[in-house]
Amino acid sequence: MAAVLRFPGGTDDVAELVEALLTAADVKETKAPELALRWRWLADDIGDALDQLPTPQQ
């Protein structure tokens, strides 16, 4: 399934979200490893999608 997300801060906000997911995954690693793995997958998928965006023209 695809989704369109709009963030007021653009890709900077999305990068912050990815970092938050990875940080949260680190915290949950010992008590909920399956959840931590899911959050890492989400962060990787979002990061891959960011990498596919065209470079902004200035």
PDB file with one MODEL, atoms N, CA, C and O in Angstrom:
MODEL        1
ATOM      1  N   MET A   1       0.836  -1.160   0.000  1.00  0.00           N
ATOM      2  CA  MET A   1       0.000   0.000   0.000  1.00  0.00           C
ATOM      3  C   MET A   1       0.888   1.233   0.000  1.00  0.00           C
ATOM      4  O   MET A   1       1.909   1.268   0.687  1.00  0.00           O
ATOM      5  N   ALA A   2       0.516   2.211  -0.743  1.00  0.00           N
ATOM      6  CA  ALA A   2       1.250   3.466  -0.799  1.00  0.00           C
ATOM      7  C   ALA A   2       0.482   4.534  -0.027  1.00  0.00           C
ATOM      8  O   ALA A   2      -0.739   4.462   0.110  1.00  0.00           O
ATOM      9  N   ALA A   3       1.206   5.510   0.466  1.00  0.00           N
ATOM     10  CA  ALA A   3       0.581   6.613   1.192  1.00  0.00           C
ATOM     11  C   ALA A   3       1.294   7.906   0.829  1.00  0.00           C
ATOM     12  O   ALA A   3       2.493   7.916   0.550  1.00  0.00           O
ATOM     13  N   VAL A   4       0.553   8.972   0.839  1.00  0.00           N
ATOM     14  CA  VAL A   4       1.128  10.293   0.635  1.00  0.00           C
ATOM     15  C   VAL A   4       1.122  11.001   1.986  1.00  0.00           C
ATOM     16  O   VAL A   4       0.074  11.180   2.606  1.00  0.00           O
ATOM     17  N   LEU A   5       2.296  11.395   2.422  1.00  0.00           N
ATOM     18  CA  LEU A   5       2.422  12.112   3.686  1.00  0.00           C
ATOM     19  C   LEU A   5       2.910  13.524   3.402  1.00  0.00           C
ATOM     20  O   LEU A   5       3.811  13.728   2.589  1.00  0.00           O
ATOM     21  N   ARG A   6       2.322  14.474   4.061  1.00  0.00           N
ATOM     22  CA  ARG A   6       2.752  15.863   3.895  1.00  0.00           C
ATOM     23  C   ARG A   6       3.256  16.375   5.240  1.00  0.00           C
ATOM     24  O   ARG A   6       2.552  16.316   6.248  1.00  0.00           O
ATOM     25  N   PHE A   7       4.460  16.865   5.235  1.00  0.00           N
ATOM     26  CA  PHE A   7       5.076  17.401   6.440  1.00  0.00           C
ATOM     27  C   PHE A   7       5.424  18.862   6.194  1.00  0.00           C
ATOM     28  O   PHE A   7       6.035  19.188   5.177  1.00  0.00           O
ATOM     29  N   PRO A   8       5.040  19.749   7.118  1.00  0.00           N
ATOM     30  CA  PRO A   8       5.309  21.171   6.924  1.00  0.00           C
ATOM     31  C   PRO A   8       6.805  21.486   6.765  1.00  0.00           C
ATOM     32  O   PRO A   8       7.180  22.416   6.051  1.00  0.00           O
ATOM     33  N   GLY A   9       7.643  20.704   7.434  1.00  0.00           N
ATOM     34  CA  GLY A   9       9.081  20.936   7.367  1.00  0.00           C
ATOM     35  C   GLY A   9       9.766  20.182   6.244  1.00  0.00           C
ATOM     36  O   GLY A   9      10.992  20.207   6.136  1.00  0.00           O
ATOM     37  N   GLY A  10       8.987  19.514   5.408  1.00  0.00           N
ATOM     38  CA  GLY A  10       9.552  18.795   4.272  1.00  0.00           C
ATOM     39  C   GLY A  10      10.384  17.598   4.687  1.00  0.00           C
ATOM     40  O   GLY A  10      10.093  16.931   5.680  1.00  0.00           O
ATOM     41  N   THR A  11      11.421  17.341   3.913  1.00  0.00           N
ATOM     42  CA  THR A  11      12.242  16.151   4.148  1.00  0.00           C
ATOM     43  C   THR A  11      12.980  16.205   5.485  1.00  0.00           C
ATOM     44  O   THR A  11      13.326  15.160   6.036  1.00  0.00           O
ATOM     45  N   ASP A  12      13.225  17.394   6.012  1.00  0.00           N
ATOM     46  CA  ASP A  12      13.867  17.488   7.334  1.00  0.00           C
ATOM     47  C   ASP A  12      12.981  16.856   8.407  1.00  0.00           C
ATOM     48  O   ASP A  12      13.477  16.161   9.293  1.00  0.00           O
ATOM     49  N   ASP A  13      11.673  17.095   8.328  1.00  0.00           N
ATOM     50  CA  ASP A  13      10.743  16.482   9.279  1.00  0.00           C
ATOM     51  C   ASP A  13      10.723  14.966   9.122  1.00  0.00           C
ATOM     52  O   ASP A  13      10.684  14.235  10.112  1.00  0.00           O
ATOM     53  N   VAL A  14      10.750  14.504   7.899  1.00  0.00           N
ATOM     54  CA  VAL A  14      10.712  13.061   7.655  1.00  0.00           C
ATOM     55  C   VAL A  14      11.997  12.416   8.168  1.00  0.00           C
ATOM     56  O   VAL A  14      11.950  11.336   8.758  1.00  0.00           O
ATOM     57  N   ALA A  15      13.122  13.049   7.954  1.00  0.00           N
ATOM     58  CA  ALA A  15      14.391  12.527   8.453  1.00  0.00           C
ATOM     59  C   ALA A  15      14.366  12.465   9.986  1.00  0.00           C
ATOM     60  O   ALA A  15      14.905  11.530  10.578  1.00  0.00           O
ATOM     61  N   GLU A  16      13.751  13.446  10.615  1.00  0.00           N
ATOM     62  CA  GLU A  16      13.622  13.442  12.075  1.00  0.00           C
ATOM     63  C   GLU A  16      12.730  12.282  12.534  1.00  0.00           C
ATOM     64  O   GLU A  16      13.006  11.650  13.553  1.00  0.00           O
ATOM     65  N   LEU A  17      11.683  12.013  11.794  1.00  0.00           N
ATOM     66  CA  LEU A  17      10.803  10.896  12.105  1.00  0.00           C
ATOM     67  C   LEU A  17      11.566   9.570  11.996  1.00  0.00           C
ATOM     68  O   LEU A  17      11.416   8.703  12.857  1.00  0.00           O
ATOM     69  N   VAL A  18      12.365   9.407  10.968  1.00  0.00           N
ATOM     70  CA  VAL A  18      13.165   8.191  10.799  1.00  0.00           C
ATOM     71  C   VAL A  18      14.122   8.030  11.980  1.00  0.00           C
ATOM     72  O   VAL A  18      14.260   6.938  12.530  1.00  0.00           O
ATOM     73  N   GLU A  19      14.766   9.102  12.356  1.00  0.00           N
ATOM     74  CA  GLU A  19      15.689   9.037  13.486  1.00  0.00           C
ATOM     75  C   GLU A  19      14.961   8.675  14.776  1.00  0.00           C
ATOM     76  O   GLU A  19      15.481   7.913  15.591  1.00  0.00           O
ATOM     77  N   ALA A  20      13.760   9.217  14.962  1.00  0.00           N
ATOM     78  CA  ALA A  20      12.966   8.898  16.153  1.00  0.00           C
ATOM     79  C   ALA A  20      12.565   7.422  16.174  1.00  0.00           C
ATOM     80  O   ALA A  20      12.586   6.786  17.227  1.00  0.00           O
ATOM     81  N   LEU A  21      12.203   6.885  15.020  1.00  0.00           N
ATOM     82  CA  LEU A  21      11.864   5.463  14.951  1.00  0.00           C
ATOM     83  C   LEU A  21      13.059   4.589  15.335  1.00  0.00           C
ATOM     84  O   LEU A  21      12.911   3.610  16.066  1.00  0.00           O
ATOM     85  N   LEU A  22      14.228   4.948  14.842  1.00  0.00           N
ATOM     86  CA  LEU A  22      15.427   4.169  15.153  1.00  0.00           C
ATOM     87  C   LEU A  22      15.798   4.276  16.633  1.00  0.00           C
ATOM     88  O   LEU A  22      16.211   3.291  17.246  1.00  0.00           O
ATOM     89  N   THR A  23      15.651   5.462  17.199  1.00  0.00           N
ATOM     90  CA  THR A  23      15.937   5.653  18.628  1.00  0.00           C
ATOM     91  C   THR A  23      14.953   4.853  19.475  1.00  0.00           C
ATOM     92  O   THR A  23      15.347   4.193  20.437  1.00  0.00           O
ATOM     93  N   ALA A  24      13.677   4.914  19.117  1.00  0.00           N
ATOM     94  CA  ALA A  24      12.658   4.155  19.847  1.00  0.00           C
ATOM     95  C   ALA A  24      12.910   2.655  19.732  1.00  0.00           C
ATOM     96  O   ALA A  24      12.712   1.916  20.697  1.00  0.00           O
ATOM     97  N   ALA A  25      13.340   2.209  18.574  1.00  0.00           N
ATOM     98  CA  ALA A  25      13.643   0.786  18.383  1.00  0.00           C
ATOM     99  C   ALA A  25      14.784   0.351  19.300  1.00  0.00           C
ATOM    100  O   ALA A  25      14.747  -0.744  19.862  1.00  0.00           O
ATOM    101  N   ASP A  26      15.785   1.195  19.450  1.00  0.00           N
ATOM    102  CA  ASP A  26      16.892   0.873  20.350  1.00  0.00           C
ATOM    103  C   ASP A  26      16.397   0.708  21.786  1.00  0.00           C
ATOM    104  O   ASP A  26      16.845  -0.186  22.505  1.00  0.00           O
ATOM    105  N   VAL A  27      15.474   1.571  22.196  1.00  0.00           N
ATOM    106  CA  VAL A  27      14.947   1.513  23.564  1.00  0.00           C
ATOM    107  C   VAL A  27      14.120   0.241  23.784  1.00  0.00           C
ATOM    108  O   VAL A  27      14.177  -0.349  24.863  1.00  0.00           O
ATOM    109  N   LYS A  28      13.362  -0.181  22.785  1.00  0.00           N
ATOM    110  CA  LYS A  28      12.472  -1.340  22.907  1.00  0.00           C
ATOM    111  C   LYS A  28      13.158  -2.671  22.638  1.00  0.00           C
ATOM    112  O   LYS A  28      12.540  -3.723  22.803  1.00  0.00           O
ATOM    113  N   GLU A  29      14.403  -2.648  22.235  1.00  0.00           N
ATOM    114  CA  GLU A  29      15.093  -3.856  21.781  1.00  0.00           C
ATOM    115  C   GLU A  29      14.998  -5.017  22.769  1.00  0.00           C
ATOM    116  O   GLU A  29      14.738  -6.145  22.349  1.00  0.00           O
ATOM    117  N   THR A  30      15.199  -4.783  24.052  1.00  0.00           N
ATOM    118  CA  THR A  30      15.235  -5.893  25.003  1.00  0.00           C
ATOM    119  C   THR A  30      13.840  -6.361  25.426  1.00  0.00           C
ATOM    120  O   THR A  30      13.627  -7.557  25.625  1.00  0.00           O
ATOM    121  N   LYS A  31      12.902  -5.444  25.564  1.00  0.00           N
ATOM    122  CA  LYS A  31      11.568  -5.829  26.050  1.00  0.00           C
ATOM    123  C   LYS A  31      10.590  -6.179  24.935  1.00  0.00           C
ATOM    124  O   LYS A  31       9.648  -6.939  25.158  1.00  0.00           O
ATOM    125  N   ALA A  32      10.800  -5.643  23.754  1.00  0.00           N
ATOM    126  CA  ALA A  32       9.887  -5.919  22.636  1.00  0.00           C
ATOM    127  C   ALA A  32      10.680  -5.979  21.334  1.00  0.00           C
ATOM    128  O   ALA A  32      10.558  -5.088  20.494  1.00  0.00           O
ATOM    129  N   PRO A  33      11.486  -7.017  21.161  1.00  0.00           N
ATOM    130  CA  PRO A  33      12.355  -7.091  19.979  1.00  0.00           C
ATOM    131  C   PRO A  33      11.596  -7.126  18.648  1.00  0.00           C
ATOM    132  O   PRO A  33      12.084  -6.611  17.643  1.00  0.00           O
ATOM    133  N   GLU A  34      10.414  -7.728  18.639  1.00  0.00           N
ATOM    134  CA  GLU A  34       9.643  -7.772  17.390  1.00  0.00           C
ATOM    135  C   GLU A  34       9.150  -6.372  17.005  1.00  0.00           C
ATOM    136  O   GLU A  34       9.155  -6.007  15.830  1.00  0.00           O
ATOM    137  N   LEU A  35       8.731  -5.604  17.996  1.00  0.00           N
ATOM    138  CA  LEU A  35       8.308  -4.226  17.741  1.00  0.00           C
ATOM    139  C   LEU A  35       9.501  -3.386  17.289  1.00  0.00           C
ATOM    140  O   LEU A  35       9.385  -2.579  16.367  1.00  0.00           O
ATOM    141  N   ALA A  36      10.637  -3.578  17.935  1.00  0.00           N
ATOM    142  CA  ALA A  36      11.847  -2.844  17.547  1.00  0.00           C
ATOM    143  C   ALA A  36      12.221  -3.154  16.090  1.00  0.00           C
ATOM    144  O   ALA A  36      12.592  -2.259  15.332  1.00  0.00           O
ATOM    145  N   LEU A  37      12.119  -4.413  15.720  1.00  0.00           N
ATOM    146  CA  LEU A  37      12.425  -4.805  14.347  1.00  0.00           C
ATOM    147  C   LEU A  37      11.458  -4.144  13.372  1.00  0.00           C
ATOM    148  O   LEU A  37      11.870  -3.661  12.317  1.00  0.00           O
ATOM    149  N   ARG A  38      10.188  -4.122  13.718  1.00  0.00           N
ATOM    150  CA  ARG A  38       9.167  -3.488  12.860  1.00  0.00           C
ATOM    151  C   ARG A  38       9.470  -2.007  12.675  1.00  0.00           C
ATOM    152  O   ARG A  38       9.375  -1.485  11.564  1.00  0.00           O
ATOM    153  N   TRP A  39       9.834  -1.333  13.757  1.00  0.00           N
ATOM    154  CA  TRP A  39      10.140   0.096  13.659  1.00  0.00           C
ATOM    155  C   TRP A  39      11.388   0.335  12.815  1.00  0.00           C
ATOM    156  O   TRP A  39      11.461   1.327  12.090  1.00  0.00           O
ATOM    157  N   ARG A  40      12.361  -0.554  12.898  1.00  0.00           N
ATOM    158  CA  ARG A  40      13.554  -0.416  12.051  1.00  0.00           C
ATOM    159  C   ARG A  40      13.200  -0.611  10.583  1.00  0.00           C
ATOM    160  O   ARG A  40      13.705   0.108   9.721  1.00  0.00           O
ATOM    161  N   TRP A  41      12.329  -1.585  10.292  1.00  0.00           N
ATOM    162  CA  TRP A  41      11.889  -1.794   8.908  1.00  0.00           C
ATOM    163  C   TRP A  41      11.172  -0.557   8.383  1.00  0.00           C
ATOM    164  O   TRP A  41      11.404  -0.126   7.253  1.00  0.00           O
ATOM    165  N   LEU A  42      10.298   0.009   9.214  1.00  0.00           N
ATOM    166  CA  LEU A  42       9.594   1.228   8.797  1.00  0.00           C
ATOM    167  C   LEU A  42      10.592   2.352   8.512  1.00  0.00           C
ATOM    168  O   LEU A  42      10.485   3.034   7.493  1.00  0.00           O
ATOM    169  N   ALA A  43      11.549   2.543   9.400  1.00  0.00           N
ATOM    170  CA  ALA A  43      12.547   3.585   9.221  1.00  0.00           C
ATOM    171  C   ALA A  43      13.349   3.352   7.938  1.00  0.00           C
ATOM    172  O   ALA A  43      13.626   4.297   7.199  1.00  0.00           O
ATOM    173  N   ASP A  44      13.720   2.104   7.676  1.00  0.00           N
ATOM    174  CA  ASP A  44      14.467   1.790   6.455  1.00  0.00           C
ATOM    175  C   ASP A  44      13.629   2.052   5.205  1.00  0.00           C
ATOM    176  O   ASP A  44      14.123   2.606   4.224  1.00  0.00           O
ATOM    177  N   ASP A  45      12.359   1.649   5.249  1.00  0.00           N
ATOM    178  CA  ASP A  45      11.480   1.880   4.096  1.00  0.00           C
ATOM    179  C   ASP A  45      11.291   3.370   3.825  1.00  0.00           C
ATOM    180  O   ASP A  45      11.322   3.804   2.673  1.00  0.00           O
ATOM    181  N   ILE A  46      11.098   4.143   4.877  1.00  0.00           N
ATOM    182  CA  ILE A  46      10.937   5.593   4.708  1.00  0.00           C
ATOM    183  C   ILE A  46      12.237   6.204   4.189  1.00  0.00           C
ATOM    184  O   ILE A  46      12.215   7.056   3.301  1.00  0.00           O
ATOM    185  N   GLY A  47      13.359   5.769   4.741  1.00  0.00           N
ATOM    186  CA  GLY A  47      14.649   6.267   4.274  1.00  0.00           C
ATOM    187  C   GLY A  47      14.896   5.937   2.816  1.00  0.00           C
ATOM    188  O   GLY A  47      15.404   6.769   2.064  1.00  0.00           O
ATOM    189  N   ASP A  48      14.539   4.721   2.411  1.00  0.00           N
ATOM    190  CA  ASP A  48      14.684   4.339   0.994  1.00  0.00           C
ATOM    191  C   ASP A  48      13.820   5.220   0.101  1.00  0.00           C
ATOM    192  O   ASP A  48      14.249   5.626  -0.979  1.00  0.00           O
ATOM    193  N   ALA A  49      12.606   5.514   0.549  1.00  0.00           N
ATOM    194  CA  ALA A  49      11.716   6.384  -0.234  1.00  0.00           C
ATOM    195  C   ALA A  49      12.296   7.795  -0.340  1.00  0.00           C
ATOM    196  O   ALA A  49      12.194   8.426  -1.392  1.00  0.00           O
ATOM    197  N   LEU A  50      12.895   8.290   0.727  1.00  0.00           N
ATOM    198  CA  LEU A  50      13.537   9.608   0.676  1.00  0.00           C
ATOM    199  C   LEU A  50      14.691   9.617  -0.326  1.00  0.00           C
ATOM    200  O   LEU A  50      14.891  10.588  -1.055  1.00  0.00           O
ATOM    201  N   ASP A  51      15.440   8.525  -0.347  1.00  0.00           N
ATOM    202  CA  ASP A  51      16.570   8.436  -1.273  1.00  0.00           C
ATOM    203  C   ASP A  51      16.124   8.460  -2.736  1.00  0.00           C
ATOM    204  O   ASP A  51      16.891   8.858  -3.613  1.00  0.00           O
ATOM    205  N   GLN A  52      14.891   8.038  -2.998  1.00  0.00           N
ATOM    206  CA  GLN A  52      14.394   7.996  -4.362  1.00  0.00           C
ATOM    207  C   GLN A  52      13.846   9.339  -4.847  1.00  0.00           C
ATOM    208  O   GLN A  52      13.581   9.510  -6.037  1.00  0.00           O
ATOM    209  N   LEU A  53      13.678  10.283  -3.933  1.00  0.00           N
ATOM    210  CA  LEU A  53      13.171  11.594  -4.347  1.00  0.00           C
ATOM    211  C   LEU A  53      14.202  12.305  -5.234  1.00  0.00           C
ATOM    212  O   LEU A  53      15.406  12.156  -5.022  1.00  0.00           O
ATOM    213  N   PRO A  54      13.743  13.063  -6.208  1.00  0.00           N
ATOM    214  CA  PRO A  54      14.693  13.806  -7.037  1.00  0.00           C
ATOM    215  C   PRO A  54      15.392  14.890  -6.225  1.00  0.00           C
ATOM    216  O   PRO A  54      14.844  15.416  -5.256  1.00  0.00           O
ATOM    217  N   THR A  55      16.588  15.204  -6.632  1.00  0.00           N
ATOM    218  CA  THR A  55      17.340  16.276  -5.984  1.00  0.00           C
ATOM    219  C   THR A  55      16.668  17.612  -6.297  1.00  0.00           C
ATOM    220  O   THR A  55      16.372  17.902  -7.456  1.00  0.00           O
ATOM    221  N   PRO A  56      16.425  18.425  -5.267  1.00  0.00           N
ATOM    222  CA  PRO A  56      15.774  19.710  -5.507  1.00  0.00           C
ATOM    223  C   PRO A  56      16.631  20.623  -6.405  1.00  0.00           C
ATOM    224  O   PRO A  56      17.854  20.668  -6.268  1.00  0.00           O
ATOM    225  N   GLN A  57      15.989  21.329  -7.298  1.00  0.00           N
ATOM    226  CA  GLN A  57      16.678  22.293  -8.160  1.00  0.00           C
ATOM    227  C   GLN A  57      16.626  23.660  -7.488  1.00  0.00           C
ATOM    228  O   GLN A  57      15.584  24.066  -6.975  1.00  0.00           O
ATOM    229  N   GLN A  58      17.750  24.366  -7.493  1.00  0.00           N
ATOM    230  CA  GLN A  58      17.778  25.690  -6.875  1.00  0.00           C
ATOM    231  C   GLN A  58      17.929  26.760  -7.915  1.00  0.00           C
ATOM    232  O   GLN A  58      17.972  27.944  -7.580  1.00  0.00           O
TER     233      GLN A  58
ENDMDL
END
